[in-house]
Structures are given as C-alpha cells and as structure tokens.
Amino acid sequence: MTGPEIAIVVAAGFLAGGINTVVGSGTLITFPVLLGLGYPPVVANVSNSLGLVPGSVTGAIGYRRELTGQGRRLVRFGAVTVVGAVAGALLLLVLPPDAFESVVPVLIVLALVLVLLQPFVQRWLAKRSPDRHPHGGIPLLLGVFATAVYGGYFGAAQGVILVALMGILMDETLQRVNGIKNVFVATANLVSGVVFVFVADVDWLVVGLLAGGSILGGLVGARIGRRLRPSWLRATIVVVGSVAIVQLIVT
C-alpha cells in the first residue's frame, strides 16, 4: 500500500468513526474506499468491521454520561446483539454478496421515517399504553436482534435503524438512545469481526489504519454529537441516512 493510499484509508476511518458516533452509516464511507483500492468485497467488509470497532468504543466512552443508569438495558440487549451478530457474520459467508441490496435501502427509509416521527409516535404510545415496558419489551428485543443480524452481515446504517427502534419503543431522550446505539454497534462489529478472524481473510494493515483513524473520529464525533439539540441530531440522522440511501442505489 502506497503512502497516499494509507492516508486515504486513515482519513476514511476518521470520518467513519465520527459519523458512526453521531449517527451511523460510517461503513458507507470506508467500504467503497476499500473497494476502490482494489480489495475484494468480502475482505473489505471483514477488515472494515474489525477496523471500525475501536472508533465505536471511543464513541461509546464519549457518551458515558448518557449511559449512566442503563446497565440493565446494556446487558439485556447486548446479549441479543451478540447472538444476532454471529448469525449475520455467518450469513455473509454463505449468501451471495448482493443478497441484501434491494432490502437495505428500504430498511433505511423506514428507519428515517421513524426517526422523524419519533416524538409523535412516543406521545401516541404513551397515551395508548401508559404502563408500557421501560426497556421496550419483546418487540424491541426482536428488533435489536434483527438489526444485529444485519449489522453482522454488512452494517451500513445499522445505527440509524437502532436509533429509530429504540427511540420509538423506549421512553428515553434521543441522546441517551444514541449512547446505547454506540455500544451495540461496537458489540456487533466486534463479535462479527471475531467470527471473521477464524473463517475469512482479514487484511490487518487495513484494520490497523481504519482503527487509528476511527479512534480519533469517535472522540471527535462524541464531542459534537453530545452538544446537538434533539432536533438538530434528528435532522443530522435524516440527512446522513438520505445520503446513504442515494449511495447504495447508485452503487
């Protein structure tokens, strides 16, 4: 790998780490970059999943104040995320590379609509079910599992989908939901990455370069994201998610 290529990968990791922390969809930066540099799709996806884990971890650490008091949720949904991510990683190894191409844009569109409607739907649910489960109940448990399967398989906009589901089904502020999202995205990437280490080819140079960039990006992203008002954060999610949809359709 040449000097300019190294710089490109590190820069992509930095941007992805920041975007993942604030919104999600950082994979839509790094994955195309790796493909453009000539890496095979599976190698690019595997190396990308591992390389972005440190950035998600630093992003979660940056949101540690918002995670206070959410220990039960982290354990409950974390276990489901582990199982789902393993299933998704195995699917990547057995399904054709374009299996989810038609489904992913639809999922992101649905997630963006839910993010926009979150305040209204939350109030409606509160009136219909004032004693609803504080952790989202079975529907959210299943939603987190399905999202983890998708995250283990590819993961683009996994964070957007998680924010939409948790924001609707839990009575929490958007910033606290975003903090939880960072933990689960890091978990899904780490678990699927561990699976890939044993059964797929990993380019460790790419992993290291992405990790270095994403660590700094995660720190910067956390500082920016935590200062955004809920309306601004919601708008940022919608803009980034919309760009992700266009990129997926075009490519």
N, C-alpha and C positions, 0 to 999 in steps of 0.2 A: 504494500500500500504506500503510495507516494505521500509527500508532505501535505499538498493541497487536499488530498482525499482524507487524510487524518483530520485536518482542520474542519472539513465538511461534516464528518461523522460526529465530531465533538460538538460542533455548533448545533447539529440536528438534535443531539442528545440533550443539550441545554434547553432548546426551545420545547422539545417534547416534555422534559421534566417540569418546566414551568406551566405549560398548558395542561398537563395531566393533573397537577396540583390544584389549579384554579377551576378547571372544567372537566378535562378528559379529552381523548382523541389525539394525544401526542403521537400514537403509533402511525397516524396518517401523515406525519412528517418523516419519521425515521424509516419506516418500511419502504416507501418509494425511493428514498435516498439510497438505501442499501441495494434495492433492485437496480437503480440507475448505475451503481458502481459495479454491477455485474454479478452480484451474489444470487444464487438460486433461491426461489421463493421460500422453500421450507427452511433453508439455512438462515435466510434473512429474518424470517418470522421467529425462529427459535432464538437466534442471537439477540434479536430486538427485545423479546420478552425478558430474557435474563438481564440485558443491559439497562433496562428502564426500572428494574426493581429498586436500586438504591435511590433513584430520584423520587419514587413513590414513598419510600421510607422517610426520606428527609422532609417530604411534603407533609406526611402524617405527623412527624415530630413538630413541624412548624404549626400544626393545628392542635397541639396537645392540650391547650386551654379549652378548646371546644369539645375535646374528648372526655373531659372530666365528668364523672358520674355515668358514663356509658359502658362500663365494664361488662355488664350482663349482655348487652347488645353485641359487643365485640366478640364475646365468646360464643354466643348463640349463632350469630350469622357467620362468624369466622369458620366454625366447623363445617357449615354448609358450603361455604366458599371453597374450602379445601377439597371436598368431595367433588363439587362441580368442576373445579379447575382441572382435576385429574381426568375426569371424563372428557372435558374439552380438549385437553392435550392429546389424549388417545384418539379422539375423533380426527384431529389434524393429521395423524399418521395413517389413517385408513380411508378417509374420504378424499375425493378429488379436490384440488386446490380452489376451484370456483364454486364449491357446493353452496356457500352462503351468500354468493354475490347478489342474488336477487332479493334475499331476505334482509340483509344488513341495512340498506337504505330505508326500508320500511320501518324497521325497529327504531332507527334514529329519528325518523319523522315523528313516530308515535311518542318517543321519549321527549322530543322538543315540545310537542303539543301539551303533554302532561306537565312539563316544567312551566310553561306559560299559564296553564290553568290551575296550577297547584294551590294558590291561595283560595280560589273559589271552591275547588273541589274539597279542600280541607274543611272549610266552613260548612259545606253541604254535608259532609260525612259526620262532622261534629253534631249537627242537628239531628241527623238520622240515627246515629249511634253514639250518644254522649259517653257511653262506657266502653268504647272500643279498646282493643288491646294496645297497651302503651308501646309495644315493640312491633306492631304491625300484624301480629298473628300469623296464621298459616299462609294467607295469600302472599305476604311479604317474604316469608321463608321460602316459598316456592319460587317467587320472583328473583330472589337473591341467588338461589341455586341455578336457575336458568341463565341468569346473567353471568355467573361464574363459569358455566359450561361454555358460553360464548366467549368469555374472556380467555379461557384456556385454549380455545380454538384459534382466535385471532385477536380480539380485544379492542379494536378500534371503536371509540365512543362508548366503551364499557362504563366509564364514569358518568357519562350523560344519562345512560339508562338507569344506573343505580340511583343517581340523584332524583330522577323523576319518580321512581318507585318508592323510595324511602320518604321523599318529600310529600307524596300523596298519602301514603299509608301510615306514617308516623306523625304525631303531633310535636314537631320539632322545628327549630329555626333552620333556615337554609344553610347557614354557616356551620352549624353542628352536624347537619346531614353531610355537608361537604367534607368535614373532618373524618366521619365514618367511611365515606366513599374512598378516601385516600388509603385507609387501612386495608379495605377489602380489595382494591385494585392491586396494591402491593402484594397482598397474600396470593391472589390469583396468579399474578405474574411469577412470583417466586415458586409456587407449587408446580405450575406447568413447566417452568424452567428446569426444576429438578428432574421432572419426568423426562424432559428432552435431553438432559445431560446423559442419561443412560441409554436412550434409544434413537437419538438423532445426532446429526453432525452440528457442532457448535463452533463458530469462529470466535475464539477467545479474545483476539485482538479487538474485534468489533465490540464484543461485550465490555471490555475494559474502557474503550473510548466512549461508548454510549453511557456507561456508568459514571465516568468522570464528569461528562457534560450534564447528565441528568441530576446528579447530586447538587450542583450549583443551581440548576434550573428549578429544582424542587424547593430549595431555600428561598430563592427569589420569588417563586410563584406563591409560596405560603405568605410572604410578607405583603404581596399585592392582594391576594385573594381575601385575606382576613380583613382588609380595610374596605372592601367593596360593600356598598349597601346591598340589601337583598334584591332590590330592583335592578341594580347595576350587574350584580352577579348573575341574575336570571337572564338579563339581556346578553351578557358575555357568553353564557352557555348556549343560548339560541344562535348567536352569530357563529360561534366556532362549530356548533353542530351542523348548521346550514352549509358552511364551507366544506365540512367533512362529507356531507351528502353529495355535493357537487363533485368533489374529488373522486368519490367512489364511483359515481355514474360515468364520469369522463374517462377514468382509467379502466 
